[in-house]
């Protein structure tokens, strides 16, 4: 069958979430930054099995089991490596390509143009059914009760999936190949006996379009069951509506990734030349209803929480995003999840706010009750990111007491460290300092009040501990890369590390080389590169340890420890220079040899590196 290409394995492990994979088989509970459960690989009553979403790694402190998402499936479901990758790819809706047996080029990635064409035909089919099917009047009546005009329904391409198991399949699945493609794009479902049937039945259909306007998926809203059999006499085939979700979305497919796409964004960009803000709501009908009332800048996520990719995409369109949630507890919890996901992208120039509706209201009913002008006024007075952040953390904290203020700092500091370094992060720290009655500088780290460093003023790397172990600078750098692979960009030009001969240096160079070739690689894919290799036991130990610093502090310590590694190697080379050679050096060269390394500039260290190999290679006089 051929090998699975490495770039595809990397793509799968970059996109998959180990928490979802494990939780589907072993129910997990949130515990701080990680998730825990009783280990599925040995009997225990107290949970010692942890899953790290940041490292995409699981580890049991009881039996020592550990690995990535692919390793978990291999251990838990007794799959081999290709089977585990296929399972993960199926979870993501991806088809697995193969290389030929001779190790040649991988088979071409699936040509998606036929898939887009088939989705466009599905779109046309559903819209035609809304106009002509005998039971379509039920859908039309529902849309009218929601106040939608024919023009707005046509603009958003709203259609109707009629009752019955094979309407779309009969219309579009003229061949085995087409039926297989309909399964690939999620329009048909394959049963265990290999028969297929329509995914969407007796639903109002909302086509989901990408930024180019191509239909890539659908959302379907359930209708109440018909009063009697339809003219086709197939009403008896209908599955009981009580067993079906109110909204049904297409699954992940080769052309649809719900964590990236937003419903209504194409229509908003088409309707508005300039988009001053975007309003993120929860449902398709909310987007369409708001558009009917003239609010043309609403979008909706597709059955998932707002992701970092969503936010990056939205902020490329507009500098202001307003989340609209119900005002109940569930709505506030959803708002906090959105805020938490937004932390890594929030910087100066971006504005994120939160709008909470009265209990029982949604955007559709709210704009009907108070009108467009009042509704947009409420959008304009939505709570700023900073206000919602601190109010949420301090809701059950007594800020009049030292204990309460200390608790606020303990909760807020690690969250602020996840924000990009810049003015906005500094202002958030300043606000935390005001609430906690502390100097903002003291909030960076508990030890920051009395800094110490080298003679040049550069902070020395602090010792990092994992459990009872103290990490060397090189181990710390590797551990940091496992937790945050994007730190590889902080390493700069890595050729300067080529000659370093320290324990673990080869592994560090290998990791940096992989990340240089794959700058967007996430932790799970990086770790998986080493599973089954001689380096895996060392990597697993480092990945299993607790990362004590995060965010800006992690980046600062990464740079400091990387510099310490270079200085350590240079110092070892200087010690090898024969004393008899010093008299042959210039004054500048001798100064380089004798100066404290922290006092040297980057250019001077380059000159020193060029000088040392020649000196250490020279024979000494006897």
VOGU-3710 file (C-alpha; in Angstrom, 3 decimals, decimal comma):
1> xxxxxxxxxx> 0,000/0,000/0,000  2,951/2,334/0,510  4,144/4,610/3,293  2,217/7,552/4,671  4,153/10,738/3,787  5,811/12,475/6,735  4,304/15,842/5,812  0,818/14,315/6,072  1,622/12,776/9,470  2,820/16,204/10,620
11> xxxxxxxxxx> -0,376/17,831/9,321  -2,579/15,340/11,164  -0,715/15,758/14,457  -0,663/19,535/14,069  -4,447/19,611/13,709  -5,599/16,903/16,095  -6,271/17,677/19,764  -5,070/14,907/22,080  -7,613/16,004/24,700  -10,467/15,196/22,284
21> xxxxxxxxxx> -8,903/11,864/21,308  -8,344/10,716/24,898  -11,570/12,157/26,315  -13,632/10,218/23,750  -12,238/7,020/25,268  -11,281/7,968/28,835  -13,393/10,784/30,402  -11,065/13,579/31,519  -11,415/16,257/34,189  -9,797/19,705/34,031
31> xxxxxxxxxx> -7,069/20,197/36,624  -5,225/23,484/36,230  -3,473/23,598/32,873  -3,900/19,860/32,305  -6,547/17,140/32,331  -6,558/14,075/34,570  -8,180/10,642/34,809  -7,563/7,235/36,290  -5,021/5,574/34,058  -6,547/3,255/31,425
41> xxxxxxxxxx> -3,341/1,198/31,338  -3,262/0,027/34,975  -5,662/-0,255/37,915  -5,737/2,748/40,234  -8,214/4,592/42,424  -6,464/7,978/42,555  -5,963/9,657/39,155  -2,316/9,808/38,100  -2,920/9,955/34,346  -2,478/13,468/32,900
51> xxxxxxxxxx> -3,014/14,952/29,447  -1,316/18,220/28,516  -3,111/20,251/25,817  -0,108/22,565/25,403  2,385/19,740/24,843  -0,157/17,393/23,204  1,254/14,658/25,439  -0,107/12,157/27,979  1,760/10,703/30,923  0,903/8,407/33,819
61> xxxxxxxxxx> 2,905/9,012/36,977  1,804/5,603/38,240  2,837/3,182/35,507  4,930/5,494/33,329  2,809/5,206/30,170  3,304/8,227/27,948  3,111/9,460/24,391  1,315/11,571/21,800  -2,152/11,135/20,306  -0,860/8,520/17,879
71> xxxxxxxxxx> 0,934/6,690/20,690  -2,246/6,690/22,774  -4,255/5,003/20,018  -1,497/2,453/19,489  -1,510/1,598/23,199  -5,218/1,923/23,980  -6,725/0,430/20,823  -3,779/-1,851/19,982  -3,301/-0,267/16,556  -0,089/-0,150/14,605
81> xxxxxxxxxx> 1,334/3,217/13,566  -0,364/3,485/10,130  -3,700/2,416/11,618  -3,415/5,058/14,336  -2,638/7,781/11,772  -5,598/6,619/9,679  -7,860/6,814/12,750  -6,713/10,359/13,506  -7,091/11,359/9,859  -10,612/9,944/9,823
91> xxxxxxxxxx> -11,383/11,970/12,965  -10,327/15,086/11,014  -12,125/14,063/7,828  -8,895/13,636/5,848  -7,997/11,010/3,260  -4,621/9,355/3,838  -2,199/9,625/0,880  0,464/6,979/0,299  3,967/6,912/-1,144  4,838/4,201/-3,635
101> xxxxxxxxxx> 6,656/1,148/-2,353  9,921/2,304/-3,942  9,934/5,365/-1,697  9,204/7,736/-4,559  6,922/10,720/-4,648  3,803/10,554/-2,531  0,536/10,031/-4,295  -0,946/13,397/-5,252  -3,156/15,007/-2,655  -6,820/14,632/-3,393
111> xxxxxxxxxx> -7,892/16,956/-6,195  -10,503/19,055/-4,436  -12,055/20,643/-7,534  -14,557/17,753/-8,013  -15,497/18,097/-4,332  -16,213/21,817/-4,686  -18,246/21,089/-7,812  -20,302/18,454/-6,007  -20,928/20,801/-3,066  -22,073/23,490/-5,494
121> xxxxxxxxxx> -24,490/20,998/-7,057  -25,748/20,098/-3,573  -26,301/23,789/-2,889  -28,339/24,136/-6,082  -30,328/21,002/-5,239  -31,347/22,287/-1,797  -32,353/25,691/-3,105  -34,433/24,082/-5,842  -36,174/21,901/-3,245  -37,163/25,005/-1,259
131> xxxxxxxxxx> -39,029/26,236/-4,329  -40,550/23,026/-5,638  -40,766/20,140/-3,146  -44,310/19,252/-1,970  -43,340/19,698/1,685  -41,242/22,822/1,180  -44,089/25,059/2,329  -43,334/24,043/5,916  -39,813/25,430/5,499  -41,072/28,554/3,738
141> xxxxxxxxxx> -43,616/29,187/6,492  -40,923/28,830/9,148  -38,651/31,319/7,386  -41,527/33,782/7,082  -42,291/33,487/10,806  -38,684/34,490/11,411  -39,269/37,600/9,303  -36,968/36,670/6,422  -37,607/38,041/2,975  -37,116/36,061/-0,211
151> xxxxxxxxxx> -34,250/38,384/-1,118  -32,248/37,767/2,062  -32,923/34,016/1,869  -31,645/33,999/-1,697  -28,569/36,046/-0,779  -27,563/33,516/1,877  -28,522/30,596/-0,389  -30,988/29,076/2,074  -32,441/25,787/0,869  -34,375/22,746/1,986
161> xxxxxxxxxx> -33,399/19,084/2,447  -36,649/17,145/1,978  -37,746/14,130/4,048  -36,480/10,725/3,003  -33,196/8,858/3,122  -31,957/9,174/-0,461  -33,159/12,399/-2,118  -29,725/13,928/-2,579  -28,120/10,563/-3,266  -30,633/9,857/-6,043
171> xxxxxxxxxx> -30,216/13,315/-7,569  -26,394/13,529/-7,496  -25,007/10,059/-6,829  -25,302/8,734/-10,369  -22,177/6,584/-10,023  -20,139/4,798/-7,387  -17,458/7,463/-7,726  -19,898/10,308/-7,137  -21,429/8,541/-4,150  -17,946/8,074/-2,708
181> xxxxxxxxxx> -17,243/11,781/-3,202  -20,540/12,656/-1,516  -19,389/10,605/1,467  -16,026/12,418/1,402  -17,677/15,859/1,608  -20,053/14,699/4,331  -23,291/14,793/2,339  -23,826/11,049/2,633  -23,247/8,730/5,587  -21,951/5,197/5,110
191> xxxxxxxxxx> -23,514/2,483/7,276  -21,741/-0,594/8,594  -23,243/-2,660/5,780  -21,605/-0,233/3,272  -24,931/1,314/2,223  -25,176/5,102/2,151  -27,935/7,590/2,973  -28,450/11,369/3,087  -26,953/13,135/6,109  -29,427/16,040/5,935
201> xxxxxxxxxx> -33,133/15,182/5,944  -36,155/17,447/6,441  -34,031/20,444/7,401  -33,642/24,065/6,384  -30,186/24,235/4,799  -27,588/26,966/5,221  -24,604/26,739/2,854  -21,260/27,587/4,453  -18,959/29,491/2,112  -15,225/30,086/2,212
211> xxxxxxxxxx> -13,595/33,464/1,650  -13,830/32,932/-2,134  -17,559/32,252/-1,948  -17,312/28,532/-2,658  -19,701/26,246/-0,794  -17,585/24,056/1,493  -20,160/22,625/3,926  -23,720/22,951/5,232  -25,633/23,528/8,407  -29,167/22,170/8,708
221> xxxxxxxxxx> -31,894/23,358/11,079  -34,483/20,749/12,052  -38,155/21,238/11,226  -41,094/19,940/13,199  -42,348/16,604/11,801  -45,050/16,847/9,132  -48,647/16,336/10,115  -49,093/13,383/7,746  -47,350/11,435/4,982  -45,941/13,411/2,066
231> xxxxxxxxxx> -46,999/12,810/-1,517  -44,171/10,353/-2,004  -45,589/8,158/0,733  -42,163/7,956/2,438  -42,929/9,766/5,689  -42,634/6,473/7,522  -38,939/6,487/6,642  -38,365/9,562/8,782  -36,304/9,070/11,906  -38,065/10,380/15,064
241> xxxxxxxxxx> -37,223/14,082/15,292  -36,779/13,897/19,067  -33,598/11,880/18,537  -31,968/14,435/16,253  -30,063/17,607/17,096  -31,701/20,966/16,423  -28,743/21,997/14,250  -26,636/19,534/12,276  -23,306/20,556/10,723  -21,176/18,956/8,053
251> xxxxxxxxxx> -18,269/16,948/9,473  -14,624/17,877/8,920  -13,677/17,139/5,307  -10,721/17,814/2,989  -12,287/21,206/2,140  -13,959/22,116/5,456  -12,250/22,723/8,788  -14,722/24,092/11,324  -11,942/25,570/13,468  -11,026/27,926/10,633
261> xxxxxxxxxx> -14,297/28,899/8,975  -17,044/31,315/10,012  -20,590/31,400/8,739  -21,591/34,710/7,176  -18,114/36,196/6,776  -18,195/35,945/2,991  -21,629/37,592/2,918  -20,479/40,359/5,282  -17,439/41,154/3,138  -19,625/41,146/0,031
271> xxxxxxxxxx> -22,199/43,512/1,586  -19,729/45,976/3,178  -16,686/47,536/1,556  -15,352/48,543/4,975  -16,085/46,437/8,057  -15,567/48,544/11,220  -16,495/45,643/13,512  -17,660/42,029/13,442  -20,321/40,622/15,756  -19,812/36,941/16,617
281> xxxxxxxxxx> -23,118/35,187/17,377  -23,971/31,544/17,956  -26,326/30,446/15,158  -26,954/30,591/11,434  -30,407/32,065/11,857  -29,037/34,846/14,060  -26,662/35,893/11,267  -29,387/35,868/8,625  -31,984/37,620/10,816  -29,553/40,382/11,761
291> xxxxxxxxxx> -28,758/40,860/8,076  -32,506/41,160/7,412  -32,570/44,082/9,884  -29,540/45,738/8,288  -26,822/44,508/10,672  -24,566/43,092/7,969  -21,469/42,382/10,050  -22,579/39,307/12,033  -20,792/35,940/11,755  -21,144/32,620/13,586
301> xxxxxxxxxx> -18,794/29,826/14,564  -19,703/26,377/13,307  -20,620/24,283/16,316  -17,292/24,879/18,033  -15,744/27,400/20,393  -13,941/30,362/18,844  -10,394/29,261/18,026  -7,148/31,177/17,682  -7,388/30,652/13,916  -10,869/32,192/13,943
311> xxxxxxxxxx> -9,586/35,249/15,792  -6,528/35,705/13,599  -8,808/35,520/10,575  -11,305/38,002/12,036  -8,645/40,497/13,093  -7,287/40,494/9,546  -10,711/41,747/8,459  -11,438/44,274/11,227  -9,759/45,650/14,362  -12,885/45,223/16,527
321> xxxxxxxxxx> -14,682/42,008/17,445  -17,758/41,828/19,673  -18,901/38,481/21,069  -22,637/38,167/21,708  -23,720/35,675/24,376  -26,712/34,868/26,520  -26,541/36,545/29,902  -26,981/33,303/31,854  -24,254/31,200/33,435  -23,713/29,119/30,296
331> xxxxxxxxxx> -23,300/32,279/28,258  -20,704/33,687/30,630  -18,802/30,429/30,647  -18,791/30,468/26,846  -17,588/34,072/26,943  -14,725/33,135/29,252  -13,680/30,321/26,884  -13,625/32,833/24,050  -11,520/35,212/26,141  -9,134/32,418/27,111
341> xxxxxxxxxx> -8,635/31,467/23,449  -8,098/35,129/22,576  -5,237/35,725/25,037  -2,424/34,667/22,649  -3,593/37,072/19,915  -4,578/40,161/21,932  -2,268/43,092/21,327  -2,473/46,841/20,915  -4,617/47,795/17,926  -7,069/44,949/18,533
351> xxxxxxxxxx> -10,314/45,473/20,429  -12,355/42,571/21,782  -15,620/43,150/23,656  -18,431/41,082/25,156  -22,153/41,701/24,793  -24,580/39,838/27,059  -28,260/39,557/26,160  -31,154/39,410/28,630  -32,030/35,901/29,775  -34,090/34,030/27,207
361> xxxxxxxxxx> -33,188/36,391/24,368  -31,085/35,737/21,300  -29,860/38,279/18,715  -32,852/37,568/16,479  -35,500/38,175/19,170  -33,562/41,051/20,719  -33,349/43,108/17,538  -37,059/42,471/16,915  -37,919/43,674/20,416  -35,869/46,874/20,483
371> xxxxxxxxxx> -35,075/47,650/16,842  -31,818/48,022/14,958  -30,730/51,375/16,407  -31,103/50,307/20,045  -29,523/46,932/19,282  -26,469/48,578/17,732  -26,269/50,922/20,717  -26,022/47,827/22,929  -23,235/46,514/20,704  -21,442/49,831/21,135
381> xxxxxxxxxx> -21,596/49,582/24,929  -20,402/45,950/25,101  -17,888/45,239/27,880  -14,212/45,650/26,974  -11,849/42,675/27,134  -9,940/44,086/30,118  -13,091/44,820/32,133  -14,586/41,376/31,565  -11,210/39,742/32,318  -10,733/41,332/35,727
391> xxxxxxxxxx> -14,413/41,306/36,705  -14,646/37,579/35,973  -11,544/36,753/38,009  -12,492/38,940/40,959  -16,216/38,102/41,090  -15,796/35,829/44,126  -12,643/37,437/45,536  -12,493/39,954/48,377  -10,139/42,626/47,018  -10,210/44,481/50,339
401> xxxxxxxxxx> -8,053/41,757/51,892  -4,413/40,893/51,255  -5,401/37,245/50,787  -7,949/38,118/48,125  -5,562/40,380/46,210  -2,859/37,692/46,342  -5,360/35,177/44,961  -6,235/37,546/42,113  -2,546/37,874/41,204  -2,106/34,096/41,375
411> xxxxxxxxxx> -4,996/33,589/38,933  -4,306/36,484/36,575  -0,518/36,364/36,161  -0,265/33,089/34,174  -3,084/34,280/31,901  -1,365/37,587/31,208  1,867/35,753/30,422  0,081/34,102/27,508  -0,516/37,467/25,863  1,918/38,799/23,237
421> xxxxxxxxxx> 4,569/41,092/24,614  3,640/44,707/24,001  1,793/47,781/25,183  -1,549/46,054/25,730  0,010/43,378/27,913  1,819/46,073/29,903  -1,435/47,963/30,423  -3,165/44,778/31,600  -0,333/44,225/34,085  -0,647/47,814/35,226
431> xxxxxxxxxx> -4,376/47,325/35,870  -3,645/44,123/37,813  -1,104/46,071/39,844  -3,720/48,696/40,659  -6,219/46,081/41,812  -3,601/44,163/43,811  -1,906/47,337/45,085  1,457/46,166/43,715  4,098/47,635/41,458  3,518/46,087/37,978
441> xxxxxxxxxx> 7,216/45,082/37,861  6,643/42,774/40,825  3,951/40,959/38,867  6,331/39,554/36,270  7,713/36,964/38,697  7,874/36,608/42,477  11,674/36,802/42,342  11,749/39,872/40,124  11,878/42,326/43,054  15,607/41,703/43,584
451> xxxxxxxxxx> 17,039/40,787/40,166  20,567/39,582/39,776  22,588/39,015/36,668  25,940/39,174/34,983  28,325/42,079/34,994  26,753/43,344/31,768  23,321/43,525/33,417  21,851/40,652/31,400  19,739/38,413/33,671  21,347/35,055/34,283
461> xxxxxxxxxx> 19,176/32,029/33,477  17,454/30,737/36,572  17,595/27,059/37,437  14,411/25,312/36,386  13,044/22,350/38,288  10,916/19,422/37,171  9,767/17,587/40,255  12,940/16,806/42,207  15,235/17,442/39,227  17,018/20,641/38,301
471> xxxxxxxxxx> 17,187/21,188/34,546  20,467/22,141/32,930  20,286/25,066/30,472  20,319/22,661/27,538  17,554/20,498/28,992  15,528/23,610/29,737  15,835/24,817/26,128  14,670/21,447/24,785  11,798/21,293/27,294  10,712/24,809/26,325
481> xxxxxxxxxx> 10,675/23,842/22,639  8,508/20,808/23,400  5,994/23,050/25,170  6,164/25,972/22,720  7,761/25,026/19,365  7,316/28,590/18,109  10,230/29,540/20,389  12,533/28,114/17,701  12,128/31,480/15,972  13,842/33,053/18,993
491> xxxxxxxxxx> 16,959/30,946/18,358  17,937/33,039/15,353  20,694/31,703/13,112  21,377/28,200/14,427  24,602/27,571/12,502  26,435/29,030/15,496  25,353/25,925/17,437  26,930/23,535/14,943  30,188/22,983/16,791  28,830/22,799/20,329
501> xxxxxxxxxx> 29,762/19,467/21,866  27,711/19,147/25,035  25,457/16,285/26,193  22,157/16,733/24,363  23,470/19,257/21,832  22,867/16,894/18,908  19,253/16,459/19,983  18,804/20,227/20,266  20,226/20,735/16,782  17,903/18,049/15,436
511> xxxxxxxxxx> 14,856/19,685/17,028  15,783/23,138/15,749  16,384/21,696/12,279  12,927/20,092/12,222  11,289/23,326/13,376  13,266/25,390/10,865  11,803/23,229/8,085  8,347/23,203/9,708  7,849/26,614/11,395  4,160/25,982/12,151
521> xxxxxxxxxx> 4,688/22,573/13,754  2,896/22,020/17,063  4,082/20,063/20,071  2,292/16,810/19,227  3,819/16,575/15,753  7,284/17,443/17,084  7,155/14,809/19,816  5,809/12,212/17,412  8,921/12,633/15,246  10,903/10,989/18,064
531> xxxxxxxxxx> 8,537/8,232/19,198  10,335/4,903/18,782  13,788/6,493/18,372  16,759/6,298/20,756  16,022/9,887/21,836  12,402/9,141/22,816  13,029/8,170/26,476  14,841/11,484/27,047  12,175/13,475/25,200  9,372/11,751/27,096
541> xxxxxxxxxx> 10,952/12,535/30,477  11,249/16,197/29,598  7,712/16,343/28,159  6,264/14,695/31,283  7,748/17,308/33,594  5,906/20,380/34,731  6,701/23,604/32,870  7,004/26,170/35,651  7,070/29,267/33,473  4,973/30,217/30,442
551> xxxxxxxxxx> 4,386/33,069/28,058  6,836/35,946/28,049  8,821/34,530/30,965  9,320/31,256/29,082  10,606/33,143/26,029  12,935/35,238/28,200  14,356/32,191/29,946  14,658/30,340/26,635  16,828/33,101/25,180  18,882/33,377/28,366
561> xxxxxxxxxx> 19,531/29,634/28,585  20,365/29,389/24,890  22,891/32,183/25,341  24,264/30,415/28,412  24,799/27,231/26,359  26,788/29,171/23,757  28,824/30,929/26,425  29,482/27,644/28,214  30,875/26,113/25,028  32,974/29,163/24,212
571> xxxxxxxxxx> 34,373/29,146/27,733  35,365/25,486/27,395  37,166/26,293/24,133  38,998/29,243/25,709  40,316/26,966/28,412  41,910/24,779/25,745  44,021/27,597/24,259  47,751/26,838/24,911  49,436/29,536/26,992  52,369/29,480/24,569
581> xxxxxxxxxx> 50,134/30,810/21,813  49,055/33,977/23,622  52,234/35,919/22,771  51,506/35,568/19,064  48,093/37,252/19,349  47,201/40,877/18,779  46,058/43,075/21,646  42,466/42,867/20,394  42,600/39,069/20,150  43,989/38,773/23,671
591> xxxxxxxxxx> 41,265/41,079/24,931  38,657/38,811/23,361  40,230/35,789/25,040  40,305/37,387/28,480  37,084/39,429/28,570  34,086/38,056/30,507  31,793/36,526/27,920  28,667/38,438/29,039  30,524/41,694/28,313  31,101/40,794/24,660
601> xxxxxxxxxx> 28,746/41,858/21,912  27,270/39,385/19,425  29,819/40,522/16,807  32,706/40,051/19,229  31,532/36,542/20,078  31,463/35,702/16,388  35,046/36,926/16,123  35,993/34,862/19,187  34,414/31,727/17,709  36,450/32,249/14,560
611> xxxxxxxxxx> 39,642/32,661/16,579  39,311/29,719/18,970  39,281/26,719/16,595  42,545/27,832/15,026  44,200/28,297/18,392  43,051/25,032/19,875  44,151/23,113/16,775  47,726/24,435/16,951  50,336/22,077/18,409  51,974/23,193/21,629
621> xx> 55,767/23,571/21,882  57,562/20,870/23,791
//
